[in-house]
Amino acid sequence: MVSYHIAQKDEAHTIVETLIKSCVIDIVTCMLDDKSVKHLSIIHLSNNTVARRIEDLASNVSETVISRIKYIKFAQKMDVSTDIAGLAIGAIGVRSLRKHELF
């Protein structure tokens, strides 16, 4: 979840080690016991870990979109015309229907 929020805010990946992890540990120290703090301390949130998790999120989104597109019913509309200078102008519209919802 941390990697997801960092990617959304377009923050530097190093903010996890320098700020977020220490804040979370402080909060857990105040609210819970030392055992919980020890569990948090072993979580790896380095720059590489965050970058890898963001790549995993992006890959998952790509796979989901591609799998939905493969099995979707759609209608395509094309229109071609020319302007007064004789240049061709093309427009393509695509509508799709998935589980009784237009999107």
C-alpha positions, 0 to 999 in steps of 0.5 A: 500500500505504501508503494501505491501511495508513493507512486500516486503522489510521484514522490521519491522512492527514498522517502519510505526509508527516511520518513514514512517507515520511521513515522509508522514505527513511532505510531505503532510504538505509541499505540501497540507493544514492542513485539509489533514494532519488531515486526515492522522493523523487519519490513524492507522498504528500500528504494529497490523494493518500492520500485519493484512493487510499483513495477508489479502494480503497473504490470498487474494493471496492464494485464488486467486491461489487456485481458478485459479488452480481449473479451469485450464486445465493442462497436467502432464508428469511423468518419472521414472527410476533407477540409477546405484545403483538401486535407483528409480528416479522420475520426474514430469512435469506439463504444464498449459494453461490459457486464451491462455497463458502458465505459 
